[in-house]
């Protein structure tokens, strides 16, 4: 069974559309959270997940929009949360509010979280990947760091597909992955999208300029 894995869309519709167009045929799709925040298409990105019925967990930006908090966010993140809160309708906000912190899918073979399995706000970077993160699942999917990485152990695979909408690993292309649940092997992908269109939309919506310009460097 081939599963497409995405995370950290962060309201970047051009990047999400590019990922959907580039992704090979898969049997299912999952999302490790932060559908909204930063970029100026929060409603369209939420609707894309809802229309496809993509199993999704809540990210810290998703939670901030619903809870009306901006805890420890920088100016860019806080502006993105406020923007999303204005743009989302009641149905879209209710969908975000209903997202769980963790999902077990495909008869328990895949566990989906946003940050760390024991702490959804913890940034679990590749140097912290280890078999100890796994319980009884074959594949653990995490997001939050925006850094694409996968490690395959005898016990199973730990995977961060990277960020669709705001990569932070020095590669500006949108990131995603495909995992084979039978073998636990991962193929990581990058795809180019129209970064300049995002920069223009950020400016026209009055969001902090660096939300867009940082995308050029993947930082």
C-alpha positions in Angstrom: 0.0 0.0 0.0 1.5 3.3 -1.1 0.6 6.3 1.1 1.3 9.9 0.1 2.5 12.0 3.1 2.4 15.7 3.4 2.8 18.2 6.3 3.0 21.9 7.1 1.1 23.3 4.1 0.8 26.6 5.9 -1.7 28.2 3.6 0.5 27.9 0.5 -1.9 26.9 -2.2 0.5 27.1 -5.2 2.8 24.7 -3.4 0.0 22.4 -2.4 -1.3 22.3 -6.0 2.2 21.5 -7.3 2.5 18.6 -4.8 -0.9 17.2 -5.8 0.1 17.5 -9.5 3.5 15.9 -9.0 2.6 13.1 -6.6 2.6 9.6 -8.1 -0.5 7.5 -7.9 -1.0 6.5 -4.2 -3.6 4.5 -2.4 -4.1 7.0 0.4 -3.0 10.4 1.6 -2.2 11.7 5.1 -1.3 15.1 6.5 0.8 15.7 9.7 -0.7 19.1 10.5 -0.4 22.9 10.2 -2.7 23.3 7.2 -2.9 27.0 8.0 -0.6 29.8 9.2 1.9 32.2 7.4 0.7 32.1 3.8 -2.4 33.7 2.4 -4.6 30.8 1.2 -5.8 29.3 4.5 -9.4 28.6 3.4 -8.4 27.0 0.1 -5.9 24.7 1.8 -8.4 23.7 4.5 -11.0 23.0 1.8 -8.5 20.9 -0.2 -8.0 18.7 2.8 -11.8 18.5 3.6 -12.8 17.7 0.0 -10.3 14.9 -0.2 -11.1 13.6 3.3 -7.4 13.6 4.1 -6.7 12.2 7.6 -5.0 15.1 9.3 -3.7 15.9 12.8 -3.7 19.3 14.4 -0.6 21.5 14.2 0.4 24.3 16.5 -0.7 26.9 14.0 -4.0 25.2 13.4 -4.5 25.1 17.2 -3.6 28.8 17.6 -6.2 29.8 15.0 -9.0 27.8 16.7 -8.0 28.8 20.3 -7.3 32.4 19.3 -3.8 32.3 20.9 -0.4 33.3 19.5 1.7 31.8 22.2 5.4 32.4 21.7 4.9 33.1 18.0 7.1 35.6 16.1 5.6 38.5 14.2 5.2 36.5 11.0 3.6 33.6 12.6 1.2 35.7 14.7 0.2 37.7 11.6 -0.5 34.5 9.7 -2.7 33.2 12.6 -4.7 36.4 12.7 -5.1 36.4 8.9 -6.4 32.8 8.9 -8.8 33.5 11.7 -10.3 36.3 9.6 -10.5 34.3 6.4 -11.9 30.9 7.6 -15.6 30.4 7.9 -17.4 28.5 10.6 -17.3 25.2 8.8 -13.6 25.5 8.1 -12.8 26.5 11.7 -14.9 23.6 13.0 -12.9 21.2 10.9 -9.7 22.5 12.4 -11.2 22.3 15.8 -12.0 18.7 15.3 -8.5 17.6 14.4 -6.9 15.2 16.9 -3.3 15.3 18.1 -2.6 11.8 16.9 -4.0 9.2 14.6 -3.4 5.5 14.0 -4.3 4.5 10.5 -4.2 1.5 8.2 -4.9 -1.1 11.0 -2.4 0.6 13.2 0.5 0.4 10.8 1.0 4.1 10.6 0.9 6.7 13.4 0.5 10.3 12.6 1.6 13.2 14.9 2.7 16.8 14.4 5.6 17.4 16.7 6.8 14.6 19.0 4.7 11.6 19.9 4.8 12.6 23.6 4.8 16.4 23.1 3.0 17.9 20.1 4.9 21.2 20.4 8.4 19.6 20.4 10.5 20.1 17.3 11.9 16.6 16.6 14.8 17.2 14.2 16.6 14.3 12.4 19.3 14.0 15.0 16.6 12.9 17.5 15.2 10.2 15.2 15.6 6.8 16.8 13.6 3.5 17.2 12.6 4.7 20.6 10.1 7.0 19.0 8.2 4.0 17.7 5.6 2.0 19.6 4.0 -0.9 17.7 3.5 1.0 14.4 5.5 0.3 11.3 5.7 3.9 10.3 5.8 7.1 12.5 5.0 10.3 10.6 5.9 13.7 12.2 5.9 17.2 10.9 6.6 20.6 12.6 10.3 21.0 11.8 9.8 21.6 8.1 12.9 19.4 7.5 12.6 16.4 5.2 14.1 13.3 6.6 13.5 9.5 7.0 15.2 6.8 8.9 14.5 3.1 8.5 15.2 0.8 11.4 14.5 -2.9 12.0 11.7 -1.8 14.2 10.1 0.5 11.6 10.5 3.8 9.9 10.5 7.4 11.3 9.5 10.0 8.7 9.2 13.7 8.3 8.0 14.5 4.8 9.2 18.1 5.0 7.0 21.1 4.5 4.8 21.7 1.5 4.4 25.4 2.1 7.4 26.6 3.9 10.5 24.4 3.7 13.3 25.2 6.1 16.0 22.8 5.0 17.6 25.0 2.4 15.7 23.7 -0.5 12.9 26.0 -1.6 10.9 23.4 -3.5 7.7 22.0 -1.9 8.4 18.7 0.0 6.4 15.5 0.4 7.0 11.8 0.6 5.5 8.4 -0.4 5.8 5.4 2.0 5.2 1.8 1.1 3.5 0.3 4.2 4.4 -3.2 3.2 8.2 -2.6 3.1 8.3 0.7 5.1 10.5 2.2 2.4 10.2 5.9 1.8 10.6 8.0 -1.4 11.2 11.7 -0.6 10.2 14.2 -3.3 10.6 17.9 -4.1 8.7 19.9 -6.6 9.1 23.5 -7.8 6.2 25.9 -7.6 5.6 29.6 -8.3 7.3 31.2 -5.3 7.0 34.7 -6.8 3.2 34.4 -6.9 3.2 33.7 -3.2 5.4 36.7 -2.6 3.0 38.9 -4.6 0.0 37.6 -2.8 1.6 38.1 0.6 2.3 41.7 -0.2 -1.2 42.4 -1.6 -2.8 40.9 1.5 -0.7 43.1 3.8 1.1 40.3 5.5 4.8 40.7 6.6 7.0 40.7 3.5 9.4 38.1 4.8 6.7 35.4 4.9 7.0 35.4 1.1 10.6 36.3 0.5 12.0 33.7 2.9 10.5 31.0 0.6 13.2 31.8 -2.1 15.9 30.3 0.2 13.9 27.5 1.8 14.5 29.0 5.2 
